[in-house]
């Protein structure tokens, strides 16, 4: 079985996910995971698929030739599964230019890879400003490393809060 990571972007409209999932089923593939969203009127998605090698070329061809969708396919590496616990981290602060770079730079300096990041800016009704929230998923080897990650993130700004959830 081949692992595929597929990115898809195009003008948002009803039926895109059905269209993609139908192709996967038609070529006897398995939809393992995805992150799909609408951003500024555009559908944006990343899919993790698994398909038997005999169906790989046909599925790839059909995905790449979807009208009104920009599709990119990369072969996944199933051997890249490190034995680290995934930790959920929520970072909240007053919104400002460069906050995503500050957070990701701090993690990069520690050699920590992001498994997932979702960001959002919302109005803070009590203060009248904007609040930035980032939900991160990172691999963490042990409690000591987790402490270093939390300390590094909290040192970025006085208004920045870090909440950590371990499974």
C-alpha positions in Angstrom: 0.0 0.0 0.0 1.2 3.5 -0.8 0.6 6.5 1.4 -0.3 9.7 -0.3 -0.6 13.3 1.1 -2.9 15.3 -1.2 -3.4 19.0 -1.0 -6.5 20.6 -2.7 -7.5 24.2 -3.1 -10.3 25.8 -5.2 -13.3 28.1 -5.0 -15.5 26.8 -2.3 -18.8 25.1 -3.4 -21.0 22.3 -2.2 -19.9 18.8 -3.1 -16.1 19.1 -3.2 -15.5 16.5 -0.4 -18.0 14.2 -1.9 -16.3 14.5 -5.3 -12.9 13.7 -3.7 -14.1 10.8 -1.6 -15.9 9.3 -4.5 -12.6 9.2 -6.5 -10.8 7.6 -3.6 -13.5 4.9 -3.3 -13.6 4.4 -7.1 -9.9 3.6 -7.0 -10.2 1.4 -3.9 -8.3 3.8 -1.8 -8.7 4.5 1.9 -9.2 8.0 3.3 -7.1 7.9 6.5 -7.1 11.5 7.7 -7.8 15.0 6.5 -8.0 18.6 7.5 -10.5 20.6 5.4 -11.6 24.2 5.7 -13.0 27.2 4.0 -10.7 30.2 4.0 -11.7 33.5 2.3 -14.1 31.8 0.0 -11.6 29.1 -1.0 -11.8 25.4 -0.1 -8.5 24.2 1.2 -7.8 20.6 2.3 -5.0 18.2 3.0 -5.8 14.5 2.8 -3.9 11.4 3.9 -4.8 8.5 1.6 -3.7 4.9 1.3 -4.0 3.1 -2.0 -2.8 -0.2 -3.4 0.1 0.3 -5.8 -1.9 -1.1 -8.7 -4.5 1.8 -8.4 -1.9 4.5 -7.6 -1.4 5.8 -11.1 -5.2 6.0 -12.0 -6.1 7.6 -8.7 -3.3 10.2 -9.0 -4.3 10.9 -12.6 -7.9 11.5 -11.7 -7.1 13.6 -8.7 -4.7 15.8 -10.7 -7.3 16.4 -13.4 -10.2 17.7 -11.3 -11.8 20.8 -12.9 -11.5 24.0 -10.8 -9.3 22.4 -8.2 -5.6 22.8 -7.8 -4.3 19.4 -6.6 -0.8 18.4 -5.4 0.2 14.8 -4.5 3.2 13.8 -2.4 4.1 10.2 -1.5 3.9 9.7 2.3 6.5 8.0 4.4 4.9 5.5 6.7 8.3 4.7 8.4 8.4 8.3 9.9 6.2 7.4 12.9 8.3 8.3 15.9 7.4 6.8 19.3 6.5 10.1 20.9 3.3 11.1 22.6 1.3 13.8 20.9 0.6 16.7 23.2 -2.1 19.4 22.6 -1.0 22.9 23.4 -3.2 26.0 23.3 -1.5 29.4 23.1 -3.6 32.5 23.7 -2.5 36.1 23.6 -3.5 39.5 22.4 -3.2 39.5 18.6 -0.3 41.2 17.0 1.8 41.0 13.8 4.3 38.2 13.9 2.8 36.1 16.7 2.7 32.9 14.6 6.3 33.4 13.7 7.3 33.9 17.3 5.6 30.7 18.4 6.9 28.6 15.6 10.4 30.0 15.9 10.5 29.2 19.6 9.5 25.6 18.9 11.9 25.3 16.0 14.8 26.6 18.3 14.0 23.6 20.5 14.0 21.2 17.6 10.2 20.5 18.1 8.2 19.7 15.0 4.6 20.7 14.6 2.3 17.8 13.9 -0.6 20.3 13.5 -1.4 23.9 14.0 -4.8 25.7 13.8 -5.0 29.4 14.4 -7.9 31.8 15.0 -8.3 35.5 15.8 -11.5 36.6 17.5 -12.9 39.8 19.1 -12.3 40.0 22.8 -15.7 41.5 23.9 -14.5 42.7 27.3 -11.4 44.5 26.0 -12.3 45.6 22.6 -9.2 44.1 21.0 -8.5 40.9 19.2 -7.4 37.6 20.8 -5.1 35.2 19.0 -5.5 31.5 19.7 -3.3 28.7 18.3 -4.0 25.0 18.9 -0.9 23.0 18.4 -0.1 19.3 18.4 3.5 18.4 19.0 5.4 15.2 19.6 6.9 15.2 23.1 9.3 12.6 24.4 8.9 13.2 28.1 7.7 15.6 30.9 11.1 17.3 31.0 10.9 18.3 27.3 7.2 19.4 27.8 8.4 21.7 30.6 11.0 23.3 28.4 8.4 23.8 25.6 6.0 25.5 28.0 8.7 27.7 29.5 9.9 28.8 26.1 6.5 29.7 24.8 5.5 31.5 28.0 8.7 33.6 27.8 7.5 35.1 24.5 5.2 37.7 26.0 3.6 38.7 29.3 0.1 38.4 27.9 0.7 34.9 26.4 -1.0 31.9 28.1 -0.1 28.3 27.4 -2.4 25.4 28.3 -1.2 21.8 27.8 -3.3 18.7 27.6 -1.7 15.3 27.7 -3.5 12.0 26.9 
